[in-house]
Amino acid sequence: MIKSGRGLLALAACIAILTLTHAPASAERDFTELEDQPGFVPSEVDEQLPPQFQRQMVLYRTTEPPGTIIVHTSERFLYLVQGNGRAMRYGIGVGREGFQWQGLLKITRKQEWPDWTPPSEMIARQPYLPRFMAGGPGNPMGARALYLGTTVYRIHGTNQPHTIGSAVSSGCFRLVNNDVIDLFERVPVGTKVVVRQRPEL
């Protein structure tokens, strides 16, 4: 029985090693089943992101002029082009499967502590959601919002900082509140926003 037990333990260890070996190196955080939490107020500890998603200046090659926002949906990063081959990079949450998109828009409006009116499609999925929620710390729109063209999409904050790096939204791009405040202060209305599904080659 002892030999048999050891054999089972060895087999389990092999399976675990094979599973880890074949797991993708850049496994994405999966919060696709996570629902919105209106009224939840994150703590400062909640706002601490993994190192790769923390706001930082990075080397970045692009033909877009300084001041342009470039969103890489697949990478879960938003870049604010600085020029001289550099950009400010922010970790973001993106649209879940079926809600991702790409295109070229401009920021048409900016709002501090925006109100939230969930679209009908979101209410159909989550009937418990309020039909309207005033802006504030517990609002899922977070501390700031940058409205994209005439669409329903926005770059905004969040009261769910643990979802940064995941595909969980209904097509908007979410940042932790400290990061969206930083971005809000750096860009004016009229800023060009490029949304890409795949990295440039």
C-alpha positions as CSV (number, residue, x, y, z in Angstrom):
1,M,0.0,0.0,0.0
2,I,2.8,2.4,0.8
3,K,4.4,1.7,-2.6
4,S,1.1,2.2,-4.3
5,G,0.5,5.5,-2.4
6,R,4.0,6.7,-3.4
7,G,3.2,5.8,-7.0
8,L,0.0,7.9,-6.9
9,L,1.9,10.8,-5.4
10,A,4.6,10.6,-8.1
11,L,1.9,10.5,-10.8
12,A,0.1,13.5,-9.3
13,A,3.4,15.4,-9.2
14,C,4.1,14.6,-12.9
15,I,0.7,15.8,-13.9
16,A,1.2,19.0,-12.0
17,I,4.6,19.6,-13.6
18,L,3.2,18.9,-17.1
19,T,0.3,21.3,-16.4
20,L,2.7,24.1,-15.3
21,T,5.0,23.4,-18.2
22,H,2.2,23.8,-20.8
23,A,0.5,26.8,-19.2
24,P,1.0,29.9,-21.3
25,A,3.8,32.1,-20.1
26,S,1.7,35.2,-20.2
27,A,-1.5,33.7,-18.7
28,E,-4.2,36.4,-18.5
29,R,-6.1,37.1,-15.3
30,D,-9.6,35.7,-15.8
31,F,-12.4,37.6,-14.2
32,T,-14.9,37.0,-17.0
33,E,-17.6,35.8,-14.5
34,L,-17.0,38.7,-12.1
35,E,-20.0,41.0,-11.8
36,D,-20.0,44.7,-11.0
37,Q,-20.0,45.8,-7.4
38,P,-21.8,49.1,-7.1
39,G,-21.2,50.6,-3.7
40,F,-17.9,48.7,-3.0
41,V,-15.1,51.1,-2.0
42,P,-11.6,49.8,-2.5
43,S,-8.9,50.4,0.1
44,E,-5.4,51.7,-0.7
45,V,-4.1,48.1,-0.4
46,D,-6.6,47.0,-3.1
47,E,-5.2,49.7,-5.4
48,Q,-1.7,48.2,-5.4
49,L,-1.2,46.5,-8.8
50,P,1.2,43.7,-9.8
51,P,4.5,45.3,-11.0
52,Q,3.7,44.7,-14.7
53,F,0.5,46.7,-14.5
54,Q,1.9,49.7,-12.5
55,R,2.1,53.0,-14.2
56,Q,5.6,53.5,-15.7
57,M,7.6,55.2,-18.4
58,V,8.7,52.7,-21.1
59,L,10.4,52.5,-24.4
60,Y,7.8,52.6,-27.1
61,R,8.2,52.9,-30.9
62,T,5.3,54.4,-32.9
63,T,4.7,56.8,-35.7
64,E,1.8,58.5,-33.7
65,P,2.6,62.0,-32.4
66,P,3.2,62.8,-28.8
67,G,-0.1,63.1,-26.8
68,T,-1.8,60.2,-28.6
69,I,-3.4,57.5,-26.5
70,I,-2.8,53.9,-27.9
71,V,-4.7,51.0,-26.4
72,H,-3.4,47.5,-26.9
73,T,-6.4,45.3,-25.9
74,S,-4.4,42.0,-26.2
75,E,-1.6,43.3,-24.0
76,R,-3.9,45.0,-21.4
77,F,-1.9,48.2,-21.6
78,L,-2.7,51.8,-22.5
79,Y,0.1,54.0,-23.8
80,L,0.3,57.8,-23.7
81,V,2.9,58.7,-26.4
82,Q,5.6,61.0,-25.0
83,G,7.9,61.3,-28.1
84,N,11.6,60.3,-28.4
85,G,10.6,56.6,-28.4
86,R,9.0,56.7,-25.0
87,A,5.5,56.4,-23.6
88,M,3.7,56.4,-20.2
89,R,2.2,52.9,-19.8
90,Y,-0.9,52.1,-17.7
91,G,-2.3,48.7,-16.9
92,I,-5.9,48.4,-17.9
93,G,-9.0,46.1,-17.8
94,V,-10.6,45.5,-21.3
95,G,-13.8,44.2,-22.8
96,R,-14.7,40.6,-22.2
97,E,-15.1,38.2,-25.1
98,G,-17.6,39.6,-27.6
99,F,-17.2,43.1,-26.3
100,Q,-13.7,43.9,-27.7
101,W,-13.3,46.4,-30.5
102,Q,-10.7,48.4,-32.4
103,G,-10.8,51.8,-34.1
104,L,-9.8,55.4,-34.1
105,L,-11.7,58.0,-31.9
106,K,-11.1,61.2,-30.0
107,I,-11.8,62.2,-26.5
108,T,-15.0,64.3,-26.7
109,R,-15.6,64.9,-23.0
110,K,-14.0,64.6,-19.6
111,Q,-15.8,64.2,-16.3
112,E,-14.7,64.0,-12.7
113,W,-16.5,61.5,-10.5
114,P,-18.9,60.6,-13.3
115,D,-22.5,59.3,-12.8
116,W,-23.2,55.8,-14.0
117,T,-26.2,54.7,-16.1
118,P,-25.7,51.0,-16.9
119,P,-26.7,50.2,-20.5
120,S,-29.7,47.9,-21.1
121,E,-27.5,45.0,-22.2
122,M,-25.6,45.1,-18.9
123,I,-28.8,45.2,-16.9
124,A,-30.1,42.2,-18.9
125,R,-27.0,40.3,-17.7
126,Q,-27.0,41.7,-14.2
127,P,-30.6,42.6,-13.3
128,Y,-29.7,43.6,-9.7
129,L,-27.7,46.7,-11.0
130,P,-29.1,50.2,-10.2
131,R,-30.6,52.0,-13.2
132,F,-28.6,55.1,-12.1
133,M,-25.8,55.8,-9.6
134,A,-24.4,59.1,-8.7
135,G,-20.6,59.6,-8.9
136,G,-18.5,58.8,-5.9
137,P,-15.9,56.3,-4.5
138,G,-18.3,53.3,-4.7
139,N,-19.3,54.0,-8.3
140,P,-18.0,51.5,-10.9
141,M,-17.0,54.4,-13.2
142,G,-14.4,55.4,-10.7
143,A,-12.8,58.8,-10.2
144,R,-12.6,60.1,-13.8
145,A,-14.0,59.3,-17.2
146,L,-12.8,60.2,-20.7
147,Y,-15.6,59.8,-23.2
148,L,-14.7,58.3,-26.6
149,G,-16.4,59.9,-29.6
150,T,-20.1,59.5,-29.7
151,T,-19.9,55.9,-28.6
152,V,-20.9,54.4,-25.2
153,Y,-17.3,53.6,-24.6
154,R,-15.0,55.4,-22.1
155,I,-11.6,55.2,-20.5
156,H,-12.5,55.4,-16.8
157,G,-11.6,54.5,-13.3
158,T,-12.9,51.5,-11.3
159,N,-13.9,50.4,-7.9
160,Q,-12.6,46.9,-8.7
161,P,-8.8,47.4,-9.0
162,H,-8.2,43.7,-8.9
163,T,-9.7,43.4,-12.4
164,I,-6.8,45.4,-14.0
165,G,-5.1,43.1,-16.5
166,S,-8.3,41.2,-17.2
167,A,-11.0,41.0,-19.9
168,V,-14.2,41.8,-17.9
169,S,-15.8,45.0,-19.1
170,S,-18.6,45.7,-21.6
171,G,-16.1,47.4,-23.9
172,C,-14.7,50.3,-21.8
173,F,-11.1,50.5,-20.6
174,R,-10.7,50.7,-16.9
175,L,-7.7,51.9,-14.8
176,V,-7.2,52.2,-11.1
177,N,-8.3,55.6,-9.8
178,N,-4.8,57.0,-9.2
179,D,-3.9,56.1,-12.8
180,V,-7.0,57.5,-14.4
181,I,-6.6,60.7,-12.5
182,D,-3.0,61.0,-13.8
183,L,-4.1,60.3,-17.4
184,F,-7.1,62.8,-17.0
185,E,-4.7,65.6,-16.0
186,R,-2.3,64.8,-18.9
187,V,-4.7,64.8,-21.9
188,P,-7.2,67.4,-23.2
189,V,-10.5,67.0,-25.0
190,G,-9.7,66.2,-28.7
191,T,-6.9,63.8,-27.9
192,K,-6.6,61.0,-30.5
193,V,-7.2,57.5,-29.2
194,V,-6.1,54.5,-31.2
195,V,-7.5,51.1,-30.1
196,R,-5.7,48.0,-31.4
197,Q,-6.5,44.3,-30.9
198,R,-3.0,43.1,-31.6
199,P,0.5,44.5,-31.0
200,E,2.3,46.2,-33.9
201,L,4.9,44.0,-35.7
